[in-house]
């Protein structure tokens, strides 16, 4: 992979709905934006940062996430996530990720993805 990917970034937003709450997804008993939903949004944002930049037949897969969920967000409030490629080592891509709601930063951390051959990767998984 090329160092030219460093600096690529994306921003995605979504409004916290009832089905995204901790009490709804089983990750807690309170009606706030669930950490698993936050992680999903951060991964989607990292994928979006690479849109149109992968070679034909390749894709990326997530392999690590180190995120601190800093603050709670209630239903109905918008959350905006950002992801930026900050490092490339061969097939390994390192992202800086964060999220905010309308009031404050709610998450920050890092995310690692690897570039893979999509067909070979799927075939290996299917052969299990």
QUIURMO-V194203 format. One record per run of one state. SS is the DSSP state (H for helix, E for strand, C for the rest). FROM is the first residue (numbers start at 1). TO is the last residue. Records with the same first field share a line. If there is no record, write none. Layout:
SS=FROM-TO ; FROM-TO
//
This chain:
C=1-2 ; 6-8 ; 16-17 ; 26-31 ; 34-34 ; 50-57 ; 70-73 ; 75-77 ; 90-91 ; 102-104 ; 127-128
H=3-5 ; 18-20 ; 22-25 ; 35-49 ; 118-126
E=9-15 ; 21-21 ; 32-33 ; 58-69 ; 74-74 ; 78-89 ; 92-101 ; 105-117
//
